[in-house]
Amino acid sequence: MRDARRAAAVALALGACLALPARAQTPDQPSLMFTISGGVLTGGRLWTIPQQLALASNGAGYTWDTVSLGRSLRTGFAATLAATYFRTPHLGYVVEAGFFGIGSEAQCAPVVPFHATTDNVNQKACNYLQGQNLRGDAVGLLGGVVWRFMTGGTQPYVRAAAGGAILGSSFAEAVAPVLVSGNGQSTVWFLADQNHKELTWMVSVGAGVMLPLAPGYQMRFEVRDLIVALPYPTGPATDTGAVANSNALPQPPISLKTMNITSVMIGLDVVLERRRGRRY
């Protein structure tokens, strides 16, 4: 009987020892994941030039029209690929490559009525530009940090990343094709961007939540503020006199403007590695 009691006590002690790590452990924590995301970008006013001279030819000489020009960012889309590694249960590092469709819409209106000229090219060009959707995009590579407040189940987080981007087109030009009698199609330049800036900087800050979807997968919802520097004309082209006597184009002063573009993103996480969590 004594031996039986001793064996039972040893069994209970072993069971207690084996149970302690289980109580000390938490569910698995995703530590390395690959994310595919897509979302929508909002728009906003980029630039406005209230008065810009536009060369017009009446056959016997030159005259000038005056137009108001502008550009606004329209609703676009974003697609990103990211890799995230959590070095600690809460702090992680992220590297992200993304395509950001930053399209825009042109505005053009006469300040005073257009002069009557051969083919009325300025009026045709302005009518073409007004409301025209212009393609624009940025391809960015960013790196930053992620902080998740919970490590299992529903995981709210905040993140910040910064890097560079390549712009696919100019955001400062105002140019339109028109049909000219006897010459087919011609190009009217209200503003030119001959020194087009292709490289710029980009910052992304956001907050979101990761939700378990299935073993090895998570869904995430995120709201971001995409901060990007875009080229814009700071004023009208003032070298219009040279345009009348040569093939020069009206080149305005151009600088970079910081734009805040809000985006809503939805992503799918593929969890590549998990770490067993501990309560202490």
Order of alpha helices (4+ residues) and beta strands (2+ residues): alpha-beta-beta-beta-beta-beta-beta-alpha-beta-beta-beta-beta-beta-beta-beta-alpha-beta
